[in-house]
């Protein structure tokens, strides 16, 4: 019985700030290069390397869920490729559990290979991951704008005060705590009988 066909998976992970807003992208192709699937996901705050590992995990989970037992992964992360191949030790506490999880998924496949490629050969996965990050930033921007349009409720206090020797002196004691910040809106009374 012939072996099932191999799939080729381009993966990429990125973080803006490292750590900062992070995402991954996965692009799945047949052995002949025909597109099978493409997906991306935002991860919240993470490092580049965590995002790269999350991309690999997503690719492996996709392959297993869709009955593709032969997988070739292409990544522009040399660290990821070399750690999975056993050429580099995994020293980062953040990466150790992700590395172990990846190894557990890999052993469930019939065939697996991973290769480091230049970024130019991973351009579509890179585009997808940046598209996901851009969308997340736009959404966060809308959330911040909404917060500005709908500020927290505040208590309004009305007092009168006199301006003496460069200091505004309230006529009554104010119920503020030491160091409390307040916004002031000052309404100046018209001075009757004064001429310019």
N, C-alpha and C positions, 0 to 999 in steps of 0.2 A: 504494500500500500504506500503510495507516494506521500512524502512529508507535506504538511499543510504549508501554504505560501507564507513567506516572511513579510512582516510589515516593517516599515521604516518610520521612526518617530523623531521629529525635531522638537526639542524642548528648550525653553528659556525661562529664566527667572530674573527679576530686577527689583531693586530697591532704590528709592530716591531719598538719599540721606544716609543709608547704610549704617545703622538701622534707620528706617523711615517707611513711608508707605510702600508696600511691596505687592507683587503679583507674579503669576506664572502663566505661561502659555504652552500648549501642546498642539502640534500639527501632525496628524497621522496620515501616512500615504501607503499605498500598495507597493510591492517590490518594484513595480513598473513606474511608480511616481504618480499614480492617480490619487487625488485627494479622497480620503475616507472620512476624516473628522478634523475639526479644529475647535479648540475651546480654551478659555482663559478664566482665571479667578483672582480676585483681590484677596490679600491675606491680612490686611491691617498692617501693623508695624512689624517689620522683620528685616533681616540682613539679606544681601544678595545670595549668599551661600544657602541660607535656609530656603529662600524662594526657589533656587535651582533644585534643591532636594525635593521640595514639594512638587515641582514640575515632573521630576522623575517618578515620584510615587503616583501621581495622577496618571501618567502614561502607563505605568505597570498595571494599575487598577483597571484602566480602560481596556488594556490588552486581555487581561484575565476575564473581565466581565463580558467581552465580546468574542471570546474563544479564538484569540490570536496567540497561539503558544510559542511562536517564533518572532522575536522582536530585536530589531537593531535600532539603537538610540544614538542620535547625533546631538551633541551639545557643544556650546562654545565655552563651557566652564571646564577648564583643564583640571581644576581642583576636584570637581565632582567626578569626572571620568577617572582620574588617577586613584581617587579613594575607593571607588566602586571596583576598580580592577585590582586593588590591593597594593598599588605602587606607593601610595601615601598613607600614612597612619591618620586616623581620625582623632584629633586632639580636642576639638571644640566640644564642650558639654552640650551645646545646642544641636550639634550635628550628629552626635553619637546615636541617639534614639532614632533619628531619621535614617541614618545609614543602616542600622539593624533592621528597621522596617523594610527598607528597600531590598536587603539581602533575603529576607523572608519571602518577599514577593517573587524575586528573581528565581529562587529554587523551584518555584511552582511552574516555571516555563520549561518548554522542551529545549529551546535555544535562546540565548541572550548574548548580545554584544553591545558595547558602548564605545563611542569614538569621539574624541575632541576634534572639532572642526573650527576653522576661522569664522569670525562673526559674519563675514560676507556670505558664507554658505548657510547661515542660519537666519537670514534676513526676514523671512516671513514670520517666524516665531518671535523674533525681536519686535516686529511691527505689532503683532497681536498683544504682546505683553505691555508695550507702551500705550496701545489703545485702551487697554484695561485700566492702566494707571491714570491716563488722561480722564477717562470717564469717572473714576473714583474721585479725582480732584475736583471735577466740575460738580459732582454731587455734594462733596464736602463744602464747596463754595456756596452752593444754594442753601445748605443747612446753616452756614455762618450768616448768610444774608438774612435768612428767616429769623435768626436769633436777634439780629440787629433791629429788624422791623418789629419784632414782638419782644421788647426787653422785659426783664423781670419786673414784677409790680413793685412800686415804691411808695413810701409813706410821704405825704405832703405835710409840711409844717409851715405855719404862717407866723412870722415874728416881725416886730418893728425894731429898728436899730438906728443909731446915730453915728455919723462919721466925724471922728474927733482926732486930730493930729495924726492923720494917715491910717487910723485903725477904725474898722467897723465894729461898734460896740452894741451888742444886743441889749434890749431893754429888760429881757427876762433870761433866766438860766435855761440853757438848751439841754435836752435829754440825750446827749451824745456820749458814746464811750470814747476813751482816750485812743487816738489814732484812727477813728472811724472816718471813712471818706464820704463826702456828701457832694451833691450837685447844687449849685446856687443859681437862682434866677432872681436878679435884683430889679425891683421897680422903683424908680426914683420919683418921689413926690414933686409935683410942680411947685416951685417957689413963687408964691403970689407976691406981686408988687415989685419984683426985681426986673430991671431993664438991662438990656445988653449994653 
